Amino acid sequence: MERKNHISRRRFVQTSAGSVAAGVLLRKRAFAAPKSLRIGYVSPETGPLAPFSGADAFIIDEVRKKFQGGMMSGGTTRPIEILVRDSQSNPNRAAEVAVSLIKADQVDLMLVASTPDTVNPVADQCEINKVPCVSTDAPWTPYFFGRGGNPAKGFDWTYHFFFGTDNIAQIMCDIFDLLPTNKVVGLLLADDVEGNMLADPEHGYPPLFTARGFKIVDSGRFQNNTNDYSAQIAAFKKGNCEILHGVLPLPTFSNFWAQAAQQGYKPKVATIGKALGFPSALESLGPRGKYLTAEIQWSPAVPFKSSFTGQSARQLCDAFEDFSHKEWTEALGLRYALLEVAMDVFKRAQNPESAASVIEAVRTTRLTTIVGPVAWQGAPPNEWTQLPVKNVCTTPVVAGQWVPGKKWMYDLVVVDNRRYPLIPVQRKMEPMPA
C-alpha cells in the first residue's frame, strides 16, 4: 500500500515545478498589461507640403488627451499610441517611413494624408504588406488610378475618403460660371502624380471642362522647381485665357503668380488647388492673394459635429485658434476625421491585434465625422456622398474665395453651394483686381 501511495522525489520535483510554472504563468496573465493599439501617422511635417501638417500637433494632442486612459477594443481597455512620422514632402521618404512603421513599429493601423505625393506611396506599402490603411486629403482619382487601381477589383488593405477629379472639375466650372468670361481656361499643372492625372484626357479635367462648355489651353507639364514660367504665361496670353486653373504647391504658384503680374497676365478668375488651402499661403502672397478662388474641402460653415466631443466645426476651429494662435485651416477637419475613423475602427474590431479583423472594421465603417459621413460599402450615407469605387467614399466640397478678413488678413468663404446645399453660401463672388 505504501508503495502505491509513494511519490518518487523525481516525480515530486516535476509536479511541483509544473505547479509553480503554472502559477507564475497565471500571475503573468493576470497582471500583464494589454497590448497597445499602435497607429502610424505619416504627414509632411517639413518641405513644401508642410502647411498640410499645420494642425497635426493640435489634433494629436486632443486625441491623446481624449484617450489617455485607453479605449475599449476587443473586450479590453487598451492604451493608444500614435506614432507620427515626417514624409519631408518626398514620396520616397513617405514610403521609407511607412515601411519602418510597418516592420519595426508593427502598427495596427496606418493613417496618411496630404496629396497623392504622400498618400500613394504609403498606401502602396500598406497594400504590399497587408496592413490596414485609411487616408484622406488627396483627390481619389489620382489616389486610385495613380496606383493602378482596377474598379472591378479595388484594393484589399487601403481605403480613402475625399472627393475626386470629377467633383473638383464641377466645382471649378461652378466658380468659372459665377462671373462673365470668354470661357477659355489656362491649365497650369506640374509633372507630378496629381498634375499628370488631372491632365489625363480620359480621367482628368479635359473631358469634364469641355462638357461644361469651356475651352482648355494646356501649357504643358513642368517641374515644380522650375524658376521661369515665361512659356506658360505666353501661352495663356496668346490663348486669351480669362480663367486660370492649376493644382500646385505654394512655392511653385507663388513664383508663377509673381511672374504673371510682371508680364501683364491678369485673368478674371484664378482657381488654384493645393497652394491656396492655407491662410499662411495667402498671407505670403500679400495683396496678390485677394479674391483668389479654390474649392473648400472643409470649413467652420459645415453642419457636422465631432464624434468624440460633439463640438461643431466652428467650435473646433475656435479651439484650434486658441491653441495655435493661427487661423483655422481646411486640413484641420480632415485630419481630425482621420483620427475619428481610426478610433471607431478600433472600437468595432472584434480582435484589434488581427489585421484581418481591423480591415473588416474599416470596410464596414459607417460614421458621421466632423467632415461628414464616411462609409465604404452599402448605400451611400446621404444623397451627396458617392461610393465611386470599392475603396473610396467622397466628402462634401463647395466653391470658395479668399476675401479680406477682420481678425485675419484673409478669410475663406463659401461663394457657391450647389453641390452641397447643406453648407450655406456666405457671400457673393468678387472678380480679380484688374
ZAVOGU-170812 format. One record per residue (C-alpha): residue number from 1; residue in three letters; z, y, x. Coordinates in Angstrom, 2 decimals. Each point is the difference from the previous one (the first is absolute). Example, Ala and Ser with C-alpha at 12.3 -4.5 7.8 and 13.67 -1.06 7.14 Angstrom:
2
BABA seq type       z       y       x
BABA   1  ALA    7.80   -4.50   12.30
BABA   2  SER   -0.66    3.44    1.37
This chain:
434
BABA seq type       z       y       x
BABA   1  MET    0.00    0.00    0.00
BABA   2  GLU    0.90    2.33    2.79
BABA   3  ARG   -3.38   -0.61    1.59
BABA   4  LYS   -1.77    0.99   -3.25
BABA   5  ASN    1.92    3.28   -0.25
BABA   6  HIS   -0.25    0.78    3.68
BABA   7  ILE   -2.35    2.79    1.04
BABA   8  SER   -1.14   -0.08    3.62
BABA   9  ARG    0.61    3.02    2.19
BABA  10  ARG   -3.73    0.47    0.41
BABA  11  ARG   -0.54   -0.07   -3.78
BABA  12  PHE    2.89    2.45   -0.50
BABA  13  VAL   -1.44    2.44    2.51
BABA  14  GLN   -3.46   -0.21   -1.59
BABA  15  THR    1.41    0.48   -3.51
BABA  16  SER    2.29    2.85    1.03
BABA  17  ALA   -2.76    1.74    1.91
BABA  18  GLY   -2.29   -0.33   -2.98
BABA  19  SER    2.66    1.46   -2.29
BABA  20  VAL    0.64    2.90    2.37
BABA  21  ALA   -3.72    0.68    0.38
BABA  22  ALA   -0.48   -0.07   -3.75
BABA  23  GLY    2.94    2.37   -0.45
BABA  24  VAL   -1.39    2.42    2.59
BABA  25  LEU   -3.43   -0.17   -1.65
BABA  26  LEU    1.47    0.67   -3.41
BABA  27  ARG    1.97    2.95    1.34
BABA  28  LYS   -3.15    1.40    1.65
BABA  29  ARG   -1.91   -0.35   -3.23
BABA  30  ALA    2.81    1.59   -1.94
BABA  31  PHE    0.33    3.01    2.23
BABA  32  ALA   -3.54    0.44    1.40
BABA  33  ALA   -1.53    3.36   -0.95
BABA  34  PRO   -3.14   -0.26   -2.16
BABA  35  LYS   -3.29    0.60    1.77
BABA  36  SER   -1.18    3.61   -0.01
BABA  37  LEU   -3.19    0.88   -1.85
BABA  38  ARG   -2.27    1.61    2.56
BABA  39  ILE   -2.62    2.55   -0.96
BABA  40  GLY   -2.60    1.05    2.56
BABA  41  TYR   -1.21    3.57   -0.54
BABA  42  VAL   -3.02    1.23    1.97
BABA  43  SER   -0.78    3.73   -0.13
BABA  44  PRO   -1.71    2.60    2.23
BABA  45  GLU    3.10    1.82    1.23
BABA  46  THR   -2.04    1.68    2.76
BABA  47  GLY   -3.64    0.95    0.58
BABA  48  PRO   -2.48    1.78   -2.29
BABA  49  LEU    1.15   -1.94   -3.07
BABA  50  ALA    3.69    0.87    0.56
BABA  51  PRO    0.20    2.31   -3.05
BABA  52  PHE   -0.30   -3.13   -2.15
BABA  53  SER    3.41   -1.13    1.29
BABA  54  GLY    1.74    3.32   -0.63
BABA  55  ALA    2.12   -1.38   -2.85
BABA  56  ASP    0.83   -3.35    1.65
BABA  57  ALA    3.41    0.97    1.38
BABA  58  PHE    1.17    1.32   -3.38
BABA  59  ILE   -1.26   -2.99   -1.97
BABA  60  ILE    1.35   -2.66    2.34
BABA  61  ASP    3.35    1.79    0.18
BABA  62  GLU    0.16    0.07   -3.81
BABA  63  VAL   -0.85   -3.71   -0.30
BABA  64  ARG    2.45   -1.03    2.70
BABA  65  LYS    2.78    1.91   -1.76
BABA  66  LYS   -0.96   -1.50   -3.36
BABA  67  PHE    0.14   -3.55    1.37
BABA  68  GLN    2.63    0.39    2.71
BABA  69  GLY    2.04   -2.75   -1.66
BABA  70  GLY   -3.05   -2.28   -0.17
BABA  71  MET   -1.80   -1.22   -3.09
BABA  72  MET    0.02   -3.14   -2.12
BABA  73  SER   -2.97   -2.18    0.92
BABA  74  GLY   -0.38   -3.73   -0.50
BABA  75  GLY    3.49   -0.23   -1.47
BABA  76  THR    1.69    1.58    3.03
BABA  77  THR    0.85    3.56    1.02
BABA  78  ARG   -1.99    0.59    3.17
BABA  79  PRO   -0.08    2.88    2.51
BABA  80  ILE   -3.21    2.05    0.19
BABA  81  GLU   -1.63    0.93    3.30
BABA  82  ILE   -2.92    2.46    0.18
BABA  83  LEU   -1.75   -0.20    3.36
BABA  84  VAL   -2.17    3.09    0.54
BABA  85  ARG   -2.85   -0.11    2.51
BABA  86  ASP   -2.34    2.82    1.09
BABA  87  SER   -3.74   -0.73   -0.11
BABA  88  GLN   -0.57    3.18    2.07
BABA  89  SER   -2.98    0.65   -2.35
BABA  90  ASN   -1.90   -2.73    1.88
BABA  91  PRO   -1.45   -3.06   -1.78
BABA  92  ASN    0.49   -2.22    3.06
BABA  93  ARG    3.61    1.10    0.34
BABA  94  ALA    0.54   -0.62   -3.73
BABA  95  ALA   -1.16   -3.59    0.46
BABA  96  GLU    2.21   -0.45    3.08
BABA  97  VAL    3.21    1.16   -1.68
BABA  98  ALA   -0.84   -2.10   -3.05
BABA  99  VAL   -0.27   -3.11    2.16
BABA 100  SER    3.32    0.84    1.66
BABA 101  LEU    1.71    0.44   -3.37
BABA 102  ILE   -1.44   -3.33   -1.15
BABA 103  LYS    0.59   -2.08    3.13
BABA 104  ALA    3.06    1.55    1.67
BABA 105  ASP    1.86    1.56   -2.93
BABA 106  GLN   -1.07   -2.61   -2.57
BABA 107  VAL   -0.16    2.45   -2.89
BABA 108  ASP    0.06   -1.34   -3.55
BABA 109  LEU   -2.24    2.73   -1.39
BABA 110  MET   -2.32    2.54    1.62
BABA 111  LEU   -0.53    3.52   -1.35
BABA 112  VAL   -2.69    2.36    1.28
BABA 113  ALA   -1.63    3.28   -1.06
BABA 114  SER   -2.08    2.91    1.24
BABA 115  THR   -3.80   -0.40   -0.06
BABA 116  PRO   -2.12   -3.10    0.77
BABA 117  ASP    0.48    0.66    3.73
BABA 118  THR    3.62   -1.08   -0.41
BABA 119  VAL   -0.09   -2.23   -3.06
BABA 120  ASN   -2.99   -2.24    0.78
BABA 121  PRO    1.05   -1.32    3.44
BABA 122  VAL    3.54   -0.69   -1.20
BABA 123  ALA   -1.21   -1.74   -3.17
BABA 124  ASP   -2.43   -2.08    2.07
BABA 125  GLN    2.82   -1.25    2.24
BABA 126  CYS    2.10   -0.89   -3.04
BABA 127  GLU   -2.88   -1.90   -1.57
BABA 128  ILE   -0.61   -1.94    3.22
BABA 129  ASN    3.69   -0.83    0.46
BABA 130  LYS    0.76   -0.66   -3.68
BABA 131  VAL    2.59    2.77   -0.35
BABA 132  PRO    0.38    1.86   -3.33
BABA 133  CYS   -1.23    3.58    0.24
BABA 134  VAL   -0.04    2.94   -2.43
BABA 135  SER   -1.84    3.22    0.84
BABA 136  THR   -0.98    3.37   -1.44
BABA 137  ASP   -1.52    3.40    0.85
BABA 138  ALA   -3.45   -1.23    1.01
BABA 139  PRO   -2.93   -0.06   -2.44
BABA 140  TRP   -0.26   -3.58   -1.21
BABA 141  THR   -3.75   -0.22    0.61
BABA 142  PRO    0.15    0.31    3.82
BABA 143  TYR    3.25   -1.99   -0.10
BABA 144  PHE   -1.65   -2.91   -1.79
BABA 145  PHE   -3.66    0.05    1.03
BABA 146  GLY    0.79    1.38    3.46
BABA 147  ARG    1.95   -3.20    0.64
BABA 148  GLY   -2.82   -2.21   -1.22
BABA 149  GLY    1.56   -0.59   -3.40
BABA 150  ASN   -1.86   -2.15   -2.51
BABA 151  PRO    0.68    1.06   -3.63
BABA 152  ALA   -0.42   -3.62   -1.14
BABA 153  LYS    2.76   -1.17    2.35
BABA 154  GLY    2.13    2.94    1.14
BABA 155  PHE    2.78   -0.41    2.55
BABA 156  ASP    3.01   -2.31   -0.05
BABA 157  TRP    2.74    2.01    1.71
BABA 158  THR   -0.88    3.68   -0.27
BABA 159  TYR    0.33    2.24   -3.09
BABA 160  HIS   -0.73    3.70   -0.43
BABA 161  PHE    0.62    2.81   -2.50
BABA 162  PHE   -2.09    3.17    0.18
BABA 163  PHE   -3.16    1.42   -1.52
BABA 164  GLY   -3.51   -0.75    1.29
BABA 165  THR   -3.21    1.68    1.05
BABA 166  ASP   -1.24    0.09   -3.58
BABA 167  ASN    3.20    1.71   -1.16
BABA 168  ILE   -0.21    2.58    2.80
BABA 169  ALA   -3.69    0.62   -0.63
BABA 170  GLN    0.62    0.71   -3.69
BABA 171  ILE    2.87    2.37    0.85
BABA 172  MET   -2.20    1.79    2.54
BABA 173  CYS   -2.78    0.40   -2.54
BABA 174  ASP    2.54    1.26   -2.54
BABA 175  ILE    1.03    2.66    2.55
BABA 176  PHE   -3.63    0.88    0.78
BABA 177  ASP   -0.65    0.49   -3.71
BABA 178  LEU    2.85    2.48   -0.47
BABA 179  LEU   -2.04    2.81    1.59
BABA 180  PRO   -3.72    0.92   -0.30
BABA 181  THR   -1.96   -1.22    3.07
BABA 182  ASN   -3.46   -1.31    0.89
BABA 183  LYS    1.48   -3.53    0.06
BABA 184  VAL   -0.95   -0.64    3.64
BABA 185  VAL    2.76   -1.77    1.94
BABA 186  GLY    0.32    0.06    3.77
BABA 187  LEU    1.57   -3.32    1.05
BABA 188  LEU    2.25    0.16    3.07
BABA 189  LEU    1.14   -3.49    1.05
BABA 190  ALA    1.05   -1.35    3.38
BABA 191  ASP   -0.98   -3.24    1.72
BABA 192  ASP    3.11   -1.94   -1.02
BABA 193  VAL    0.87   -2.72   -2.53
BABA 194  GLU    0.46    2.44   -2.86
BABA 195  GLY   -2.95    2.25    0.83
BABA 196  ASN   -2.45   -2.88    0.33
BABA 197  MET    1.18   -1.58   -3.23
BABA 198  LEU   -0.17    3.27   -1.97
BABA 199  ALA   -3.55    0.59    1.27
BABA 200  ASP   -1.05   -3.53   -0.96
BABA 201  PRO   -3.02    0.10   -2.35
BABA 202  GLU    1.45   -2.77   -2.20
BABA 203  HIS    3.80    0.37    0.01
BABA 204  GLY    0.32    3.63    1.14
BABA 205  TYR   -0.57    3.50   -1.34
BABA 206  PRO   -3.84    0.18   -0.22
BABA 207  PRO   -0.55   -1.97   -3.23
BABA 208  LEU    3.07    1.50   -1.66
BABA 209  PHE   -0.84    3.62    0.83
BABA 210  THR   -3.64   -0.49   -0.96
BABA 211  ALA    0.98   -1.45   -3.36
BABA 212  ARG    1.93    3.20   -0.74
BABA 213  GLY   -3.04    2.15    0.80
BABA 214  PHE    0.87    1.12    3.53
BABA 215  LYS   -2.34    0.03    2.99
BABA 216  ILE    1.43   -1.12    3.35
BABA 217  VAL   -0.76    1.44    3.42
BABA 218  ASP    1.53   -2.51    2.43
BABA 219  SER    0.53    1.52    3.44
BABA 220  GLY    0.42   -3.45    1.61
BABA 221  ARG    2.97   -1.71    1.62
BABA 222  PHE    1.79    1.49    2.99
BABA 223  GLN    3.08   -0.75    2.10
BABA 224  ASN    3.29    1.56   -1.12
BABA 225  ASN    0.54    1.45    3.46
BABA 226  THR   -3.29    1.94   -0.15
BABA 227  ASN    0.41    3.66    1.00
BABA 228  ASP   -3.34    1.44   -1.12
BABA 229  TYR   -0.98   -0.10   -3.69
BABA 230  SER   -3.06    2.25    0.27
BABA 231  ALA   -2.35   -2.80   -1.10
BABA 232  GLN    1.99   -0.74   -3.15
BABA 233  ILE    0.36    3.68   -0.89
BABA 234  ALA   -3.71    0.61    0.56
BABA 235  ALA   -0.86   -2.94   -2.30
BABA 236  PHE    2.24    1.36   -2.76
BABA 237  LYS   -1.39    3.52    0.31
BABA 238  LYS   -3.58   -1.28   -0.01
BABA 239  GLY    0.71   -2.15   -3.06
BABA 240  ASN    1.71    2.94   -1.75
BABA 241  CYS    3.09   -2.14   -0.62
BABA 242  GLU    2.21    2.05   -2.30
BABA 243  ILE    2.43   -2.93   -0.11
BABA 244  LEU    1.67   -1.60    3.01
BABA 245  HIS    1.71   -3.36   -0.13
BABA 246  GLY    1.55   -1.96    2.84
BABA 247  VAL    2.73   -2.52    0.86
BABA 248  LEU    1.36    0.86    3.43
BABA 249  PRO    3.19    0.26    2.05
BABA 250  LEU    1.39    3.53    0.17
BABA 251  PRO   -0.94    0.73    3.66
BABA 252  THR   -3.61   -0.91   -0.73
BABA 253  PHE   -0.24    2.06   -3.17
BABA 254  SER    1.84    2.94    1.56
BABA 255  ASN   -2.56    0.19    2.81
BABA 256  PHE   -2.89   -0.32   -2.41
BABA 257  TRP    1.41    2.59   -2.42
BABA 258  ALA    0.52    2.59    2.75
BABA 259  GLN   -3.54   -0.49    1.28
BABA 260  ALA   -1.42    0.15   -3.54
BABA 261  ALA    1.61    3.43   -0.45
BABA 262  GLN   -1.33    1.17    3.36
BABA 263  GLN   -3.52   -1.18   -0.84
BABA 264  GLY   -0.04    1.44   -3.50
BABA 265  TYR    0.20   -3.15   -2.11
BABA 266  LYS    2.08    0.78   -3.10
BABA 267  PRO   -0.22   -2.57   -2.79
BABA 268  LYS    1.15    0.92   -3.49
BABA 269  VAL    2.01   -3.23   -0.28
BABA 270  ALA    1.53   -1.98    2.88
BABA 271  THR    1.77   -3.28   -0.73
BABA 272  ILE    1.47   -1.83    2.98
BABA 273  GLY    1.86   -3.30   -0.11
BABA 274  LYS    2.57   -1.20    2.55
BABA 275  ALA    0.31    3.35    1.83
BABA 276  LEU    1.26    1.99   -2.97
BABA 277  GLY    2.69   -2.31   -1.29
BABA 278  PHE    2.82    1.88    1.69
BABA 279  PRO    1.38    3.56   -0.25
BABA 280  SER    0.25    0.22    3.79
BABA 281  ALA   -3.75   -0.50    0.19
BABA 282  LEU   -0.66    2.99   -2.25
BABA 283  GLU    2.53    2.11    1.88
BABA 284  SER   -1.81   -0.78    3.27
BABA 285  LEU   -3.25    1.28   -1.53
BABA 286  GLY    1.61    3.31   -0.94
BABA 287  PRO   -2.08    2.16   -2.38
BABA 288  ARG   -2.90   -2.45    0.32
BABA 289  GLY    2.02   -2.55   -1.99
BABA 290  LYS   -0.10    2.07   -3.19
BABA 291  TYR   -1.58   -1.79   -3.00
BABA 292  LEU   -1.05   -3.14    1.88
BABA 293  THR   -0.07   -2.96   -2.39
BABA 294  ALA    0.92   -3.67    0.16
BABA 295  GLU    1.00   -2.91   -2.18
BABA 296  ILE    3.70   -0.16   -0.87
BABA 297  GLN    1.37   -3.47    0.67
BABA 298  TRP    3.53    0.87   -1.17
BABA 299  SER    1.96    3.16   -0.73
BABA 300  PRO    3.10    1.35   -1.78
BABA 301  ALA   -2.16    0.23   -3.13
BABA 302  VAL   -0.32   -3.78   -0.52
BABA 303  PRO    2.07   -1.35   -2.92
BABA 304  PHE    1.49   -3.04    1.79
BABA 305  LYS    3.54   -0.71    1.24
BABA 306  SER    1.63   -1.91    2.85
BABA 307  SER    0.81   -3.62   -0.83
BABA 308  PHE    2.98    0.36    2.40
BABA 309  THR    1.72    3.11   -1.32
BABA 310  GLY   -1.85    1.25   -3.08
BABA 311  GLN   -0.90    3.21    1.88
BABA 312  SER   -3.08    1.81   -1.25
BABA 313  ALA   -2.83    0.83    2.40
BABA 314  ARG    1.18    3.64    0.00
BABA 315  GLN    3.56   -1.05    0.84
BABA 316  LEU   -1.20   -2.23    2.83
BABA 317  CYS   -2.03    2.90    1.43
BABA 318  ASP    3.03    2.29   -0.23
BABA 319  ALA    2.16   -2.57    1.80
BABA 320  PHE   -2.59   -0.31    2.75
BABA 321  GLU   -0.25    3.77    0.44
BABA 322  ASP    3.82    0.26    0.22
BABA 323  PHE    0.02   -2.80    2.60
BABA 324  SER   -2.92    1.17    2.14
BABA 325  HIS   -0.22    3.76   -0.72
BABA 326  LYS   -3.73   -0.63   -0.40
BABA 327  GLU   -2.33    0.00   -2.98
BABA 328  TRP   -0.55   -3.28   -1.87
BABA 329  THR   -3.07   -2.08    0.87
BABA 330  GLU   -2.13   -2.49   -1.90
BABA 331  ALA    1.03   -2.67    2.50
BABA 332  LEU    3.58    0.28   -1.24
BABA 333  GLY   -0.71   -1.69   -3.33
BABA 334  LEU   -2.29   -2.68    1.39
BABA 335  ARG    2.39   -1.08    2.79
BABA 336  TYR    2.91    0.03   -2.43
BABA 337  ALA   -1.97   -2.23   -2.39
BABA 338  LEU   -0.76   -2.38    2.86
BABA 339  LEU    3.74   -0.57    0.49
BABA 340  GLU    0.51   -0.27   -3.77
BABA 341  VAL   -2.52   -2.84   -0.13
BABA 342  ALA    1.58   -1.71    3.03
BABA 343  MET    3.49   -0.05   -1.52
BABA 344  ASP   -1.33   -1.17   -3.35
BABA 345  VAL   -1.82   -2.85    1.77
BABA 346  PHE    3.17   -1.13    1.77
BABA 347  LYS    2.00    0.26   -3.21
BABA 348  ARG   -2.41   -2.37   -1.75
BABA 349  ALA   -0.80   -2.42    2.85
BABA 350  GLN    1.64   -3.35   -0.69
BABA 351  ASN    0.28   -0.71    3.74
BABA 352  PRO   -0.47    3.18    2.06
BABA 353  GLU    0.03   -2.04    3.22
BABA 354  SER   -3.22   -1.71   -1.13
BABA 355  ALA   -3.25    1.92    0.53
BABA 356  ALA   -1.54   -1.91   -2.92
BABA 357  SER    2.81    1.13   -2.31
BABA 358  VAL   -0.25    3.61    1.16
BABA 359  ILE   -3.77    0.21   -0.44
BABA 360  GLU    0.32   -1.53   -3.47
BABA 361  ALA    2.44    2.79   -0.86
BABA 362  VAL   -2.52    2.52    1.35
BABA 363  ARG   -2.80   -1.45   -2.14
BABA 364  THR    2.10    0.15   -3.16
BABA 365  THR    1.26    3.56    0.53
BABA 366  ARG    0.09    2.13   -3.12
BABA 367  LEU    2.00    3.10    0.84
BABA 368  THR   -0.15    3.66   -0.98
BABA 369  THR    0.63    1.95    3.20
BABA 370  ILE    0.26    3.70    0.81
BABA 371  VAL   -3.85    0.02    0.31
BABA 372  GLY   -0.60   -2.01   -3.16
BABA 373  PRO   -0.49   -3.64   -1.02
BABA 374  VAL   -0.70   -2.61    2.70
BABA 375  ALA   -1.30   -3.46   -0.98
BABA 376  TRP   -2.57   -2.37    1.50
BABA 377  GLN   -0.69   -2.49   -2.74
BABA 378  GLY   -0.21   -0.22   -3.77
BABA 379  ALA   -0.97    2.90   -2.20
BABA 380  PRO    0.14    3.48    1.58
BABA 381  PRO    3.37    1.69   -0.61
BABA 382  ASN   -1.70    2.89   -1.82
BABA 383  GLU   -3.44    1.28   -0.91
BABA 384  TRP   -0.41    1.96    3.26
BABA 385  THR    1.07   -2.68    2.47
BABA 386  GLN   -2.78   -2.25    1.29
BABA 387  LEU    0.07   -3.44    1.64
BABA 388  PRO   -3.42    0.17    1.69
BABA 389  VAL    0.47   -3.05    2.26
BABA 390  LYS    2.66   -2.69    0.37
BABA 391  ASN    2.11    1.86    2.56
BABA 392  VAL   -0.21    3.58   -1.26
BABA 393  CYS    1.72    2.13   -2.62
BABA 394  THR   -1.10    3.62   -0.40
BABA 395  THR    2.37    2.95   -0.32
BABA 396  PRO   -0.43    3.39   -1.75
BABA 397  VAL   -2.06    2.73    1.64
BABA 398  VAL   -0.90    3.49   -1.24
BABA 399  ALA   -1.76    3.09    1.35
BABA 400  GLY    1.99    2.55    1.99
BABA 401  GLN   -0.30    3.31    1.82
BABA 402  TRP    2.11    1.74    2.64
BABA 403  VAL    1.05    3.44   -1.24
BABA 404  PRO    2.29    2.67    1.48
BABA 405  GLY    3.60   -0.98   -0.70
BABA 406  LYS    3.30    1.76   -0.59
BABA 407  LYS    2.55   -2.11    1.87
BABA 408  TRP   -2.59   -1.45    2.40
BABA 409  MET   -3.24    1.36    1.46
BABA 410  TYR   -2.14   -2.23   -2.24
BABA 411  ASP    0.60   -2.14   -3.08
BABA 412  LEU   -2.14   -2.97   -1.05
BABA 413  VAL   -0.61    0.30   -3.74
BABA 414  VAL   -1.86   -2.09   -2.60
BABA 415  VAL   -3.23    1.67   -1.14
BABA 416  ASP   -1.58   -2.88   -1.94
BABA 417  ASN    1.58   -3.09   -1.57
BABA 418  ARG   -2.80   -1.65   -1.97
BABA 419  ARG    0.49   -3.27    1.95
BABA 420  TYR    3.71   -0.14   -0.77
BABA 421  PRO    1.00    2.25   -2.93
BABA 422  LEU    3.71   -0.85    0.32
BABA 423  ILE    0.13    2.28    3.06
BABA 424  PRO   -0.20    3.62   -1.25
BABA 425  VAL   -2.43    2.63    1.32
BABA 426  GLN    1.95    2.77    1.76
BABA 427  ARG   -2.62    2.73    0.41
BABA 428  LYS   -3.71    0.79   -0.03
BABA 429  MET   -2.11   -0.66    3.11
BABA 430  GLU   -0.93    2.97    2.20
BABA 431  PRO   -3.19    0.40    2.08
BABA 432  MET    0.15    0.07    3.81
BABA 433  PRO    0.28    3.49    1.50
BABA 434  ALA   -3.46    1.48    0.61
